Amino acid sequence: MKKILVIPSWYPSISNKGSGIFFLEQNRLMTNDFEIRVLAGVKKVNISRFRKLFNTISFLIIRSVKIREIKDFYVEPPRVYGFEFEYGINILRKKNYQRVIESYLKAFSGIYCEWKPDFIHAHDIYLGGIIAMYISRKFRIPFIISQHNYIWFNTYRFEYADIKNALNEAEKILPVSQYILKNILSQGVKCEYIVTGNYVDDSLYTLPEVTGEKSQFRILFIGRNSIEKDIPTLIKTIREFDNRCVTKNYCFIIIGSFSAGKHETFNELKDLEGRGNLIYHDYIDRLRMAEIMHNSDVLFSTSISESFGLAACEAMMCGLPVVSANSGGFDDIYEPGVNGLKTNKGDYLALADSLIRIKTGEVKFDPVSIRESVRSRYGTLAFKSRLSDIYNSINA
């Protein structure tokens, strides 16, 4: 059985179980056929200025770093080698960057004495892929990188060099979409790649039971409060839909990290919230998310940039059509006439019109066909087979 060390750029912890949950699910998917272990570090917070100064001086003189093993912090199984590291003086970005890498090298040195992986699977180039590269150079262990996010190459020079080197030195790059692949290749990176998509658990995201006619048309939006999600277009779409909707038997369900500034962000939609046409949720766990999708009629997205569109794929797995702006990664899962409708970025009139057409029945979709359009590519059997082939192709 091959031994694989996974280095995620972020990972579910006891305090944030939703962070990187898809990394955890991928790991668990593969544990029957491969020996999977995880290396994950977290920055120690609330250390004194004197301690930061001491850390900086000791690092400059003898390249010394301090780490502390932490147990029961990250979600298991599979086993996680969790550790805590410290920063130096905040303004010394390059030195702190190097400290993190040295901390991971020190943590891995302790693992290597008792357990030697055949190769490393890093998730996201920054910092997981970069750390994998430095471990690979020192211990002669091959590595692969799954790239889940758009890479911003206009960063610090020392980071840019490491990003390019890691992409070129990896045995394989696994971008989750053609959109991310183009992003990588646009920088002149010459690497062996396989576009993998993301794994969606088709035993969790299932077709809902057939029930009677619903009293409300329920429209689901999932996303954080960020520039990429284009919240201004979201608000315009909701208002336009309401203006055009003759009967107000609908409800927009907004799920995302809006709680801190919700009332400011959605201030102009307070009348809809007051009459029950708009409700909010913050963090929703996976089981509850599947239940909400089962009780929804359509998912829509105003994003201007999506690396893959995991929420859209999960919704499709539940038989929901998806109305989305042209966001890049959505193209990989979108099948015209089968699983949804696509509009131009920022076109709130077209987004609202698409939702109206689905509500009135002018456009209809078959839930079984919607589900099959993604299950055959990203469901349990399909994704496990694809990743197993990749894992078995890596020579230790």
N, C-alpha and C positions, 0 to 999 in steps of 0.2 A: 504494500500500500504506500503510495507516494506521500511524502511529508511536505506540507505546504504552509508557509508562514504568511499570513495576511497582514498587511500594514495599511490600515484605513487612515484617511486624513481626518476623519471624525467617526465616532462610534457611540452606540447607545450606552448610557450610564444610568445609574440608579436615580440620578437627579434629572436626567433628560433622556427618557427611553425612546423618544421619537427621532433623535439625532442619528442619522445614518442607519435607520432600521433596515433599509434594503441591503446594506452590507451584511448585517446579521442574518437576514433571511437567505441570502446567497450562500453564506458559510454553512448554515444548517442544511441547505439543500444538498451540499456536496459531501457531508460528513460520513455518509455510509460507504463511500467509495474512496475517500481520501482522508488522510489524517490532517485535520485543519487546526491550526493554532493562530492566535492573534497577538500582535504586539501593538500596544496603544499607550500613548503618553498624554499627560495633561499638565498644563502650566500651573504651578503653585501661585495662588493669589495672596494678597495682603502680606507681603514681606517688606521689611523695613528698608529705608534708603541705604542705611549702613550695610545691610546684607547684600543689596544689589551692588553696591560699590565693592564690597569684598569679593563677590562673585566675578565681577568684571576684572579686578586686579589679578585674582588667581587664575582666571582664564587667559589673560594676556601673558602672564609670566610662565605658567606651566601647563596651560590648556586643561586645567582641572574643572570638572563639572560634578555637581552633586545630584544624585537621583535617589528616590525612595520608592520601594515597592509598595504598591497599594492593592489590597485584595478586596473582593466584594464591592468594587466600585463600578466595574463594567458588567454589562449583562452577559451571562453565560447560560448554557454552553454555546459554542465550543470554548475551550479554555482560553483565557486572556492573560497575557503577561502585561499587567498594568503597572505603570510607574508615574511618578510625579517629578517634574524638573523645575528648575528655578531660572528666572531671567536675571540679567545684569542691569546696568543703567539703561533706562528706556531709550535715550536718544541714540544709542549705539546699535542701530538696527542690524548692521552686518554682523556684529559680534554676537548679538542675541540669536540671530539666524544660525550662526555656526555653533552656538551653544546647544541649540535644539538638536542639531545633527549629531554632535558629540554625545549628547545625552542618550539618543537612540542607539548609537554605536556601543556605548557602555552597557545599556540594557540588553542589547542583543548578545554582547560578549558573555554575559551571564547565562543566557539561554543556550548558547552554542556549546557550552561545556557539557550539557546534559541532553540536548536535543538538536540535531542538525537537519534543517529542512533541505529538501531537494531543490526547491526554488521558492521565490517570493512572489506573491501576488499583491501589488499595491493598488489601492483605490484612490484615484485622482493624483495628478502630477504634483500638486502643491498641498501638503509636503510629503505625502506618502510615497510618491514616485521618486522624488529626489532622495529621500532617506533610503529607499530600496537601492538606488544607484550607489550610494556611498557604502552601504553594507556589501553590495555585490563586488565593488572594487577591492574591499579589504579582505573579504572571506571567500571570494571566487564562487559566488552563488548566483545563478541566473535569476532574472526577474522579468515580470510582465506588469503592465499597467492598464487597468481599466480607467478610461477617462469619462467621467460623468458630467463634467461642467465645461462650459466655454472657457478657453484659456486666454487670459489677458496677458499678452506678451509685452505690453508697454509698462514693464515693471523696472525695478532696480537692475543695474547691469549685472551684478553678481547672481541675482535670482534668474534673470533671463538666460545666462550662460548655463546654469544648472538645469533649467527646464529643457533647453535644447539638447543638452548632453544626455539627460535621462531619457528623452524620447528617442534619441538615436542609439543609445546603448541597450535599451530593453530588447529582450528576445521577441516580444510581440506587444503591440499597442492594441487595446480593445476599446475603441470609441463606441459610445452607446447609440450613435446615430451618424448618418451621412453629414449632417450639419456640423458635428464635432470633428469628423474626419477632415472636412474641408478647412476648418479652423486650424488644424494641426499641419496639414500639407501646405497651407498658404505661407508658412514660415520656412519652406524649403527643407522640412524634416524628411529624411529618407528612412522609413521604418517599415517593418513588416506589420501589417494591420489586419484585423478582422472586426467588422462591425457586428456587435453582439446584441444590441438592444439592452433592455433591463428585464429582470425576472419579475413576473407577477404570479402570485400564488393563486392558481385557479380553483383550489379547494376552499379558499377564503372568499375570494371575489367570484361569486356564483350568480346564476340567473335567479331572480326573486320568484317566489311562488306567485302563480297567477291569482289575482284577486279581482274584486268588482271594480267598477269605474271609480276613479278618485274624485274627491270633491275639489281638490286643488291641483293645478299644474305646478310642479315643483322644479325649480331651476337651481342647480348647484354650481357654486363657484368655490374653488380651493386655491389659496395662494397667500403668500405673506405680503406685507405692505412694503413693496420695493419698486424701484423704477422699472425693472424687467417685467413686472406683472401689469404695468400700465393701468393703475387704479383710476386716473381721470377718465379713461375710456370705459372702464367698468361702470363708473357712476353715470356717465352719459348714456350708456346702453340700458341700464336699469330705468332711467328716467324716460328715455325714448320708448322702451317697451311698455311702460305704464301708460304713457300718453296714447299709444296706439291700441292698447288692450281695452276692448269695449267692456267686457266683464272682468271684474277684479278678482276672479277666482284663481289666483296664482300666488306663489311665494318664492322669493329669492332666498336661498340659504347660503350665507357667506361663511366659509371656514378658513381661518388663518390668524396670524399673529397681529390682530388689529386692536386688541383690548386696550393698550396704553393710549392710543390716539384715535379710538374708534369714532367718538362723537365729533371730533374735529374733521376726520377724514370723510365721514358720511353725513355731515351736518345738514346738507341740502336734501337728504332723503329721509329726514325724521318723520315726515307725514306718512311715508310708506311703512316705516317701522311701527308707527302708532296704530295703524289700522291692520297690522298683521301680515303685510305683504313683504316684509323683510326681517329676517332674523339672523343672528350672529352666533358663531361658536369659535372658541379659541382652539386649544389642542384637542384633537379627537384621536383616540387609539384605533388600532387597525380593525378590531371587531366592530366597534361603533361606526367606523367609517363605511364599512361594507353594508351595515344596516341602513345608514343614511342613503347610500347609493341605491339600495333596493327600494327605497321609498321616494326616489326622485324620478323625474321624467327625462331630464337632459342635463348634461354638464357643459358649461361654456367657459371659455378662456379668452382673456384679452391680452395675453402675454405678447411682448414683442420679441422675446428670446427664450426658447426652451431647448435644453440640451436633448431631451427625449420626450417629455410629456408623460411622466409616470402616472399622475392622477388621471389623465385622459385615458391611458391604457387600462388602468384599474376600473374606471367607469365602463369602458367598452367591454371588459371582461364580465361585468354585471349586466350587459345588454343595453347600456345607455348610449344613445347617440351623443356625439360631441360637436358642439359649435365652437370653432376656434379661429382666432386670427392666425395669419401665416407667420408662425413663430420659429421656423427652422426645423427643430426636432420632430414636430408634429407630422411633418411630411412622411416620415418613416412608418407611421401607424395609420395614416389617413387613407381610406379607400373611397373615392367619390361614389355616391349612390348606395354605399353599403353601410358605413358606420358614422357618417356625420356630414357637416358642411363647413367649408373654409372660406374666410373672408380676408381682405387686406388688413394690415396692421392699422389700428386707430380708427377703423371704419365702423363707428358705433351704429350708424344707420343700417348697415348690412348685417351687423351682429344682431340687432334688435329684430330686423326683418326675418332673419333665419329662425330666431326663437319663436316669432309669431307664426311662421309657416308650419313649424312642428306642432305648436299648441293647437292650431286650427285643424290639423290633419292634412293640410295641403301637401306636406312632405311626410312620408311615413318610412319607417325602418323596421326591419325584422330583428328582434333581440337575439335570436339564435345566430343569425348571420353576422351580427355585430360581434358577438362573443367569439365566434370561430375565426373572424378576421385577425384577432390578436392572440387567441389561445394557441393557434397552430404555429405561431412564431415565438411567443414570449411566455407561454404557459409552462408548467412544471416539466413535462416530458421533453418539450422542444428545447427549453433553455438548458436543462441539465445535460442533455445530449451534446449540445453545442459547446458548453464549457468543459465537459469531460473530454471531448476530442482535443480541445486546446491544452488542457492540463496534461493529457497523455502524450502530446507532441513535444513537450519541453524536456530536453535531455539534461539530467543533473550533471 
